Amino acid sequence: MPEESNTSGLGHAYRKAGPYLGLGIEYTATILLCFVLGRWIDGKLETSPILTLAGFLLGMTAATMNLLRTVNRLHAKAKRPAESEEEGT
């Protein structure tokens, strides 16, 4: 019986952490995509390294804004049920 409660506790922890697990990959992928796109355009227009740097900065900005927006949304979502539980007691 103790194993079942352990498993359900682990499952509960994964459910709570799940939305946050992909944020690092999403952050890195956004930066790399913008960097590679800037580098590719630099190769076509022969403007190296201007657009590579611009792509990197754009990727950093977009990734950071998306990360902050997602974390704030998830935090607000996690806070709502806790507030309703406090009101009920």
C-alpha positions in Angstrom: 0.0 0.0 0.0 2.7 2.6 0.8 4.0 2.2 -2.8 0.7 3.4 -4.2 0.7 6.6 -2.2 4.4 7.1 -3.2 3.4 6.7 -6.9 0.5 9.0 -6.6 2.7 11.6 -4.9 5.2 11.3 -7.6 2.5 11.6 -10.3 1.1 14.7 -8.5 4.6 16.2 -8.5 5.0 15.6 -12.2 1.6 17.1 -13.0 2.6 20.2 -11.1 6.0 20.5 -12.7 5.0 19.4 -16.2 4.2 22.8 -17.6 7.6 24.1 -16.6 9.6 21.2 -18.0 9.6 22.3 -21.6 10.5 25.9 -20.9 14.2 25.5 -21.2 14.0 23.7 -24.5 11.6 26.3 -25.8 13.9 29.1 -24.7 17.0 27.5 -26.3 15.1 26.6 -29.5 13.9 30.2 -30.0 17.3 31.6 -29.6 18.9 29.1 -31.9 16.3 29.4 -34.6 16.7 33.2 -34.7 20.5 32.9 -34.7 20.5 30.4 -37.5 18.0 32.4 -39.5 20.2 35.6 -39.1 23.3 33.6 -40.1 21.6 32.2 -43.2 20.4 35.6 -44.3 23.9 37.0 -43.7 25.2 34.3 -46.0 22.7 35.3 -48.7 23.3 39.1 -48.4 27.0 38.9 -47.4 26.4 41.2 -44.5 28.2 39.1 -41.9 28.0 39.4 -38.8 25.3 42.1 -38.6 22.2 40.0 -39.1 23.6 37.1 -37.1 24.0 39.4 -34.1 20.6 40.9 -34.8 19.0 37.4 -35.0 20.7 36.4 -31.7 19.4 39.6 -30.0 16.0 39.1 -31.4 15.9 35.5 -30.3 17.1 36.4 -26.8 14.4 39.1 -26.5 11.6 37.0 -27.8 12.6 33.9 -25.7 12.9 36.0 -22.5 9.5 37.7 -23.1 7.9 34.3 -23.8 9.5 32.7 -20.8 8.3 35.5 -18.5 4.8 35.5 -19.9 4.5 31.7 -19.6 5.8 31.6 -16.0 3.5 34.5 -15.0 0.5 32.7 -16.6 1.3 29.4 -14.9 1.9 31.1 -11.6 -1.5 32.8 -11.8 -3.1 29.5 -12.7 -1.5 27.7 -9.8 -2.5 30.5 -7.4 -6.2 30.5 -8.3 -7.1 27.0 -6.8 -5.1 27.9 -3.7 -7.1 31.1 -3.2 -10.4 29.3 -3.7 -9.4 26.7 -1.1 -8.6 29.4 1.4 -11.9 31.1 0.9 -13.8 27.8 1.5 -12.2 27.2 4.9 
